[in-house]
Amino acid sequence: MSSILNADLHCHSVVSDGTLTPEALAARAHANGVELWALTDHDEIGGQQRALAAARSLGLPYLTGAEISITFAGHTVHIVGLGFDAEDPRMQQGLRQTRGGRGERAREMSASLAAAGIHGAYEGALKYAGNPELISRTHFARYLVEAGICRETNEVFRKYLTEGKPGFVPHRWATLRDAVTWISEAGGVAVIAHPARYGFTPTEEYALFSEFKTHGGRAVEVVTGSHSAAEYVKYAEMAREFGLAASRGSDFHSPDESHTDLGALPFLPGQLTPVWELLADRIQQ
């Protein structure tokens, strides 16, 4: 497969914090000209069979996917897994453990918002969570928009739910080693998701890439919905420096919230190894 491929290997359904079903995402990806697709719900692979069945019905090549939350250098970082065996018991158990703390965290977030005068946030957020085990900041943000406290979800994250603001509660996720090991042992490829989003210092970022590579990580998202054109160039250079393959994904969540639609990204820069070359034998037709 060529690097000039409209692959979208990062998006979310109602199984985690997206607003569309796996079937609707498959249809949207296909309609938008996506040529290789993966559903990557947060810490959850319960939508994989539905996504695969929908993709097959459309003749859309498919890779299994998940986006795993980890803690690194005091920050929450996301590692995407692609092409793994969704039936792998260690992967399933690891994701169950990672999901386990979300409910308690959500109640603490609600209490923090209540202290700031915003009441009923847990119940409000729960209405948006298709899977209560995966209640997240995004669900709270949608409720705060519904309640008229903010105009849009981006405004929510400027005023609430982030470090130092009402509603922020840290969560201890898996370790980097955990996530990369689960993915690799299940036959998949681990990918650093949207690295520009974490606000790391250059030293912290170098440490992330170095440790990721040491644990067996093999790719990084270079072209993604939250990266600028300059960041495409920066992370293409880092991919080459660390000998990592390059991935591409919109991080699409919702037609109403996401700035980048499925399949709407520019192609990967040249002189990179596309992640799908590592996964040719894992693509399901």
C-alpha positions as CSV (number, residue, x, y, z in Angstrom):
1,M,0.0,0.0,0.0
2,S,1.2,3.5,-0.8
3,S,1.7,6.4,1.6
4,I,-0.7,8.2,-0.6
5,L,-3.7,6.5,1.0
6,N,-6.8,8.0,2.6
7,A,-6.4,6.1,5.8
8,D,-8.3,7.3,8.9
9,L,-7.1,5.3,11.9
10,H,-8.4,7.3,14.8
11,C,-12.1,8.0,15.6
12,H,-14.7,7.4,18.3
13,S,-18.2,6.0,18.5
14,V,-21.0,6.0,21.1
15,V,-19.2,3.1,22.6
16,S,-16.8,5.6,24.2
17,D,-17.3,9.4,23.7
18,G,-18.4,9.8,20.1
19,T,-21.9,10.6,19.1
20,L,-22.3,8.2,16.1
21,T,-22.7,4.5,16.1
22,P,-19.9,2.3,14.6
23,E,-22.2,1.6,11.7
24,A,-22.8,5.4,11.0
25,L,-19.0,6.0,11.3
26,A,-18.3,3.3,8.7
27,A,-20.9,4.8,6.4
28,R,-19.5,8.3,6.9
29,A,-15.9,7.1,6.3
30,H,-16.9,5.3,3.2
31,A,-18.9,8.2,1.8
32,N,-15.9,10.5,2.5
33,G,-13.5,8.4,0.5
34,V,-11.6,6.7,3.3
35,E,-9.7,3.7,2.0
36,L,-8.6,2.1,5.3
37,W,-10.5,2.7,8.5
38,A,-10.1,1.9,12.2
39,L,-12.5,2.6,15.1
40,T,-10.4,3.5,18.2
41,D,-12.7,4.0,21.2
42,H,-11.2,5.0,24.5
43,D,-10.2,2.0,26.6
44,E,-12.9,-0.1,25.0
45,I,-13.1,-2.6,22.2
46,G,-16.8,-3.4,22.5
47,G,-17.6,-1.8,19.2
48,Q,-15.0,-3.7,17.1
49,Q,-17.3,-6.5,15.8
50,R,-19.9,-3.9,14.8
51,A,-17.4,-1.7,13.1
52,L,-15.8,-4.7,11.2
53,A,-19.2,-6.0,10.0
54,A,-20.2,-2.5,8.8
55,A,-16.9,-2.0,7.1
56,R,-17.1,-5.3,5.3
57,S,-20.7,-4.6,4.1
58,L,-19.3,-1.5,2.4
59,G,-16.1,-3.1,1.1
60,L,-14.0,-0.8,3.3
61,P,-10.7,-2.3,4.5
62,Y,-10.6,-2.3,8.3
63,L,-8.1,-2.5,11.2
64,T,-9.0,-3.2,14.8
65,G,-8.3,-0.2,17.1
66,A,-8.4,1.3,20.6
67,E,-7.1,4.4,22.3
68,I,-5.6,3.6,25.7
69,S,-5.2,6.2,28.4
70,I,-1.9,6.2,30.2
71,T,-0.1,8.4,32.7
72,F,3.4,9.6,31.7
73,A,5.3,12.4,33.5
74,G,2.2,13.4,35.4
75,H,0.2,13.9,32.2
76,T,-2.6,11.8,30.6
77,V,-1.2,10.5,27.3
78,H,-3.0,8.3,24.7
79,I,-1.6,5.3,22.9
80,V,-3.5,4.0,19.9
81,G,-3.4,0.2,19.3
82,L,-4.0,-0.9,15.7
83,G,-4.4,-4.4,14.2
84,F,-4.5,-6.4,17.4
85,D,-6.5,-9.5,18.2
86,A,-9.7,-8.0,19.8
87,E,-10.3,-11.4,21.6
88,D,-6.9,-11.4,23.3
89,P,-7.7,-11.9,27.1
90,R,-4.7,-9.8,28.4
91,M,-5.8,-6.9,26.3
92,Q,-9.4,-7.2,27.4
93,Q,-8.4,-7.5,31.1
94,G,-6.1,-4.5,30.8
95,L,-8.7,-2.3,29.3
96,R,-11.3,-3.4,32.0
97,Q,-8.8,-2.3,34.7
98,T,-8.2,1.0,32.9
99,R,-11.9,1.7,32.6
100,G,-12.5,0.8,36.3
101,G,-11.7,4.2,37.8
102,R,-13.8,6.4,35.5
103,G,-17.0,6.2,37.6
104,E,-15.5,7.3,40.8
105,R,-13.5,10.0,39.0
106,A,-16.7,11.3,37.4
107,R,-18.5,11.7,40.7
108,E,-15.5,13.6,42.1
109,M,-15.6,15.9,39.0
110,S,-19.3,16.5,39.6
111,A,-18.6,17.4,43.2
112,S,-15.9,19.9,42.1
113,L,-18.3,21.5,39.7
114,A,-21.0,21.7,42.4
115,A,-18.6,23.5,44.6
116,A,-18.3,26.1,41.8
117,G,-22.1,26.4,41.6
118,I,-22.8,23.9,38.8
119,H,-25.1,21.2,40.1
120,G,-26.3,17.9,38.7
121,A,-23.3,17.5,36.4
122,Y,-22.9,13.8,36.9
123,E,-26.5,13.0,36.0
124,G,-26.3,15.4,33.1
125,A,-23.1,13.9,31.8
126,L,-24.5,10.4,32.2
127,K,-27.2,11.1,29.6
128,Y,-24.5,11.5,27.0
129,A,-22.5,8.4,28.0
130,G,-23.7,5.5,25.9
131,N,-21.5,3.3,28.1
132,P,-21.6,4.5,31.8
133,E,-18.2,2.7,32.4
134,L,-16.7,5.2,30.0
135,I,-18.1,8.4,31.3
136,S,-15.5,11.1,30.5
137,R,-14.8,14.8,30.4
138,T,-16.3,15.0,27.0
139,H,-19.7,13.9,28.4
140,F,-19.4,16.5,31.1
141,A,-18.6,19.1,28.4
142,R,-21.6,18.3,26.4
143,Y,-23.8,18.7,29.5
144,L,-22.3,22.1,30.3
145,V,-23.2,23.2,26.7
146,E,-26.7,21.8,27.1
147,A,-27.1,23.6,30.4
148,G,-26.1,26.9,28.8
149,I,-23.0,27.4,30.9
150,C,-20.8,27.4,27.8
151,R,-21.5,27.9,24.1
152,E,-19.4,25.0,22.8
153,T,-17.3,22.2,24.1
154,N,-14.0,24.0,23.3
155,E,-15.1,26.8,25.7
156,V,-15.8,24.2,28.4
157,F,-12.2,23.0,28.2
158,R,-10.9,26.5,28.5
159,K,-12.9,27.2,31.6
160,Y,-13.5,23.9,33.3
161,L,-12.3,20.2,33.6
162,T,-8.6,21.0,33.0
163,E,-5.8,21.3,35.5
164,G,-6.4,24.2,37.9
165,K,-10.0,24.7,36.8
166,P,-13.3,23.6,38.4
167,G,-14.2,20.0,37.6
168,F,-10.6,18.7,37.1
169,V,-9.8,15.4,38.8
170,P,-6.7,13.5,37.7
171,H,-6.9,9.8,37.2
172,R,-4.2,7.2,37.4
173,W,-4.3,5.3,34.2
174,A,-2.2,2.4,32.9
175,T,1.6,2.8,32.4
176,L,3.2,3.3,29.1
177,R,4.7,-0.2,29.4
178,D,1.3,-1.6,30.1
179,A,-0.4,-0.2,27.1
180,V,2.4,-1.0,24.6
181,T,2.7,-4.5,26.0
182,W,-1.0,-5.3,25.7
183,I,-1.1,-4.1,22.1
184,S,2.1,-5.8,21.1
185,E,1.3,-9.1,22.7
186,A,-2.1,-9.1,21.0
187,G,-0.4,-8.8,17.6
188,G,-0.9,-5.1,17.1
189,V,1.1,-2.0,16.6
190,A,1.3,0.7,19.3
191,V,1.1,4.4,18.2
192,I,1.6,7.6,20.1
193,A,-1.6,9.5,19.6
194,H,-1.6,13.3,18.7
195,P,1.8,14.0,20.5
196,A,1.5,17.8,20.1
197,R,-1.5,17.9,22.5
198,Y,0.3,17.0,25.7
199,G,2.2,20.2,26.3
200,F,5.4,18.4,27.1
201,T,8.7,20.2,27.4
202,P,11.2,19.0,24.8
203,T,12.9,16.9,27.4
204,E,9.7,15.2,28.5
205,E,8.7,14.6,24.9
206,Y,12.0,13.1,24.1
207,A,11.6,10.8,27.1
208,L,8.2,9.8,26.0
209,F,9.4,8.8,22.5
210,S,12.5,7.1,23.9
211,E,10.6,5.0,26.5
212,F,7.9,4.2,24.0
213,K,10.4,2.8,21.6
214,T,12.2,0.9,24.4
215,H,8.9,-0.9,25.3
216,G,8.3,-1.9,21.7
217,G,6.2,1.0,20.4
218,R,6.4,1.3,16.6
219,A,4.5,4.3,15.3
220,V,3.4,7.9,15.9
221,E,0.5,9.9,14.6
222,V,2.0,12.5,12.4
223,V,-1.1,13.8,10.6
224,T,-4.1,14.1,13.0
225,G,-7.0,16.5,13.5
226,S,-5.4,18.5,16.3
227,H,-2.0,19.0,14.6
228,S,-1.0,22.1,12.6
229,A,0.9,21.9,9.3
230,A,4.1,22.8,11.2
231,E,3.4,19.9,13.6
232,Y,3.1,17.5,10.7
233,V,6.6,18.5,9.7
234,K,7.9,18.3,13.3
235,Y,6.5,14.8,14.0
236,A,7.5,13.5,10.6
237,E,11.1,14.4,11.6
238,M,10.7,12.8,15.0
239,A,9.3,9.6,13.4
240,R,12.4,9.5,11.2
241,E,14.7,10.2,14.2
242,F,13.2,7.4,16.3
243,G,12.7,4.9,13.5
244,L,8.9,5.0,13.9
245,A,6.3,4.4,11.3
246,A,3.7,7.2,10.7
247,S,0.0,7.1,11.3
248,R,-2.9,9.3,10.2
249,G,-6.3,9.8,11.8
250,S,-8.9,12.6,12.2
251,D,-9.7,11.9,15.9
252,F,-13.3,12.4,14.8
253,H,-16.0,12.4,17.6
254,S,-19.0,14.2,16.2
255,P,-20.3,16.0,13.2
256,D,-21.2,18.9,15.5
257,E,-18.0,19.1,17.5
258,S,-15.0,17.9,15.4
259,H,-13.0,20.3,13.3
260,T,-11.7,17.6,11.0
261,D,-14.1,15.1,9.4
262,L,-13.3,11.5,8.7
263,G,-11.1,11.2,5.6
264,A,-10.5,15.0,5.4
265,L,-6.8,15.1,6.4
266,P,-3.8,15.8,4.1
267,F,-1.8,12.8,3.1
268,L,1.3,11.7,5.1
269,P,4.5,13.6,4.3
270,G,6.9,11.7,2.1
271,Q,9.9,9.6,3.2
272,L,8.0,8.0,6.0
273,T,6.9,4.4,6.6
274,P,3.1,4.3,6.8
275,V,1.9,2.3,9.8
276,W,-0.3,0.2,7.5
277,E,2.8,-1.2,5.8
278,L,3.5,-2.8,9.2
279,L,0.0,-4.2,9.4
280,A,-0.6,-5.4,5.9
281,D,-1.4,-8.9,7.1
282,R,-3.8,-7.6,9.8
283,I,-6.1,-5.6,7.5
284,Q,-9.5,-7.2,7.3
285,Q,-11.4,-7.0,4.0
